[in-house]
Amino acid sequence: MASEPLPNRQVALIDLLDRLLSGGAVITGDVVLSVADIDLVRISLRALIVSIGPKTPSPWSGTVSPRGRHDG
């Protein structure tokens, strides 16, 4: 079901976030700052966005829960 494209209509932001978090998303990107054809700074971004719950726990132990307590 998650692989079906959205129909051509307006989608509420909350619906988009719900769909994104239920299936997860990977964001990657690279930024290179250069002057006179010389690369000065390179920033690489790799992010995984997915919801965490009882059925899909956090892959990192010792993370702080939203209530401020340490899990794991």
C-alpha positions in Angstrom: 0.0 0.0 0.0 2.8 2.5 0.8 4.2 2.2 -2.7 1.1 3.5 -4.4 1.5 7.1 -5.7 -0.7 9.8 -4.2 -3.6 10.9 -6.3 -3.4 14.3 -8.0 -5.0 16.3 -5.1 -4.0 18.5 -2.3 -2.7 16.6 0.7 -2.8 17.9 4.3 0.6 18.2 5.9 -0.4 15.9 8.8 -1.4 13.2 6.2 1.9 13.6 4.5 3.9 13.3 7.7 1.8 10.3 8.8 2.6 8.6 5.5 6.2 9.6 5.7 6.7 8.3 9.2 4.9 5.1 8.8 7.0 4.1 5.8 10.2 5.9 6.7 12.4 8.0 4.4 16.1 8.4 3.7 17.4 11.9 2.8 20.9 12.2 1.3 22.7 15.2 0.0 26.0 16.8 -0.7 27.0 20.4 -0.6 30.4 21.6 -1.9 31.6 25.1 -1.4 34.3 26.1 -3.8 36.1 29.3 -4.8 38.0 29.6 -8.1 37.4 25.9 -8.9 39.0 24.9 -5.6 36.8 22.8 -3.2 37.0 24.4 0.2 34.2 22.7 2.2 32.2 19.6 1.6 29.1 18.7 3.7 27.5 15.3 3.3 24.1 14.6 4.8 22.6 11.2 5.5 19.4 11.1 7.5 16.9 8.4 8.3 13.4 9.6 9.3 11.1 6.9 10.7 8.7 6.6 13.6 9.7 4.8 16.7 7.2 2.7 18.8 6.8 -0.6 20.6 6.8 -2.5 17.3 9.8 -0.6 15.9 12.1 0.3 18.8 15.0 2.7 18.4 18.1 1.1 17.0 20.2 3.1 19.5 20.3 2.1 23.1 20.5 4.6 25.9 18.4 7.2 24.0 16.4 9.8 25.9 12.7 9.2 25.7 10.3 12.1 25.1 9.5 12.0 28.9 13.1 12.7 29.7 14.1 9.2 31.0 16.8 7.1 29.6 15.6 4.0 27.7 17.7 0.8 27.5 
